Amino acid sequence: MDRSRESEEKGVLEFSSEEEIHDHYEHLVATFENINWKTFVDSYEGKFGLRNSCWEKLYDPEEELSFYYQWQTGQKVPSIGNQSPAICEVCDSLIDLIDYKCFNCDSLRSVRNRKKYRGRISLEEMEAAT
């Protein structure tokens, strides 16, 4: 195996000049700055939960099902297809998909939770009525 292929496999970057290193660095900085961080954070929190959340997505190999588990209370909620449960960002409690707000802390659903809302009336209509 030649040296460049070996270093490539180990993740080592070889550069022939300082200018090449600078160009590579500028490319990395531009890529980093062009990422839509809001989309990234929403995606990350959608998969792994909020930083302060006690909910975890787990997998039961015996039943071959994913579920969400709240490790402080022991509450277990099955994952239905790709639909994750709606969890309040304020108090970390479960919000029923048909509820327009968290009835534990009385806060309205976040923008992220609004996407999961499955009530009979739209949230916009409900806000207009209040």
C-alpha positions as CSV (number, residue, x, y, z in Angstrom):
1,M,0.0,0.0,0.0
2,D,1.4,3.4,-0.9
3,R,1.9,6.1,1.7
4,S,-0.8,8.5,0.5
5,R,-3.5,5.7,0.5
6,E,-2.4,4.6,4.0
7,S,-2.6,8.2,5.4
8,E,-6.0,8.6,3.7
9,E,-7.3,5.5,5.4
10,K,-6.1,6.8,8.8
11,G,-7.7,10.2,8.2
12,V,-4.4,12.0,7.9
13,L,-4.4,14.8,5.4
14,E,-1.2,15.4,3.5
15,F,-0.6,18.8,2.0
16,S,2.2,19.9,-0.4
17,S,2.3,23.5,0.6
18,E,1.2,26.0,3.2
19,E,-1.1,27.6,0.7
20,E,-2.9,24.2,0.2
21,I,-3.3,24.0,4.0
22,H,-4.8,27.5,4.1
23,D,-7.2,26.7,1.2
24,H,-8.4,23.6,2.9
25,Y,-8.9,25.5,6.2
26,E,-10.9,28.3,4.4
27,H,-13.0,25.6,2.8
28,L,-13.8,24.0,6.2
29,V,-14.6,27.4,7.7
30,A,-16.9,28.3,4.8
31,T,-18.7,24.9,5.1
32,F,-19.1,25.4,8.9
33,E,-20.5,28.9,8.5
34,N,-23.0,27.8,5.7
35,I,-24.7,25.1,7.8
36,N,-28.2,26.0,8.8
37,W,-27.7,25.5,12.5
38,K,-31.4,25.9,13.4
39,T,-32.3,23.0,11.1
40,F,-29.4,21.0,12.5
41,V,-30.4,21.6,16.1
42,D,-34.1,20.8,15.4
43,S,-33.0,17.6,13.7
44,Y,-30.7,16.7,16.6
45,E,-33.2,17.5,19.3
46,G,-35.9,15.6,17.3
47,K,-33.8,12.5,17.4
48,F,-32.1,12.7,20.8
49,G,-34.3,15.1,22.8
50,L,-33.5,18.4,24.5
51,R,-30.4,18.9,26.5
52,N,-32.3,19.0,29.8
53,S,-34.7,16.2,28.8
54,C,-35.0,13.0,30.8
55,W,-36.5,11.2,27.8
56,E,-34.5,8.7,25.8
57,K,-35.3,6.8,22.7
58,L,-34.6,3.1,23.3
59,Y,-35.0,-0.1,21.3
60,D,-36.4,-3.3,22.6
61,P,-34.8,-6.2,20.6
62,E,-37.3,-8.8,21.9
63,E,-40.3,-6.9,20.7
64,E,-38.4,-5.3,17.8
65,L,-39.9,-1.9,18.7
66,S,-38.6,1.6,19.6
67,F,-40.0,3.4,22.6
68,Y,-39.4,6.6,24.6
69,Y,-38.5,6.2,28.2
70,Q,-38.5,8.9,30.9
71,W,-35.7,7.7,33.2
72,Q,-36.8,9.8,36.3
73,T,-40.5,8.6,36.3
74,G,-40.1,5.3,34.5
75,Q,-42.8,6.3,32.0
76,K,-42.6,4.4,28.7
77,V,-44.2,5.5,25.5
78,P,-44.2,3.4,22.3
79,S,-42.9,5.0,19.1
80,I,-45.5,4.6,16.4
81,G,-43.8,4.5,13.0
82,N,-41.6,7.6,12.7
83,Q,-43.9,9.6,15.1
84,S,-42.1,10.5,18.2
85,P,-44.1,11.7,21.2
86,A,-44.6,15.5,21.9
87,I,-42.6,16.4,24.9
88,C,-42.9,19.8,26.6
89,E,-39.7,21.9,26.3
90,V,-40.6,23.8,29.5
91,C,-41.4,21.0,32.0
92,D,-40.3,17.8,30.1
93,S,-43.7,16.2,30.5
94,L,-45.6,14.3,27.8
95,I,-48.1,16.2,25.7
96,D,-50.9,14.2,24.0
97,L,-50.8,14.7,20.3
98,I,-54.3,16.0,20.3
99,D,-53.7,18.7,23.0
100,Y,-53.0,22.2,22.0
101,K,-50.8,22.9,25.1
102,C,-49.0,21.3,28.0
103,F,-51.6,20.8,30.7
104,N,-48.9,20.1,33.3
105,C,-47.2,23.6,33.1
106,D,-49.9,25.4,31.1
107,S,-47.4,26.5,28.3
108,L,-48.4,26.5,24.7
109,R,-46.7,24.1,22.3
110,S,-43.4,25.1,20.8
111,V,-43.0,25.5,17.0
112,R,-41.4,22.1,16.9
113,N,-44.3,20.5,18.9
114,R,-46.9,22.2,16.7
115,K,-45.7,20.0,13.8
116,K,-46.8,17.0,15.9
117,Y,-50.2,18.4,16.8
118,R,-53.0,16.2,15.6
119,G,-56.1,17.9,17.1
120,R,-59.4,18.4,15.3
121,I,-59.0,22.2,15.1
122,S,-55.9,24.0,13.8
123,L,-53.8,25.8,16.4
124,E,-54.1,29.0,14.5
125,E,-57.9,28.9,14.8
126,M,-57.6,28.1,18.5
127,E,-55.3,31.0,19.1
128,A,-57.6,33.4,17.2
129,A,-60.6,32.3,19.4
130,T,-58.8,33.1,22.6
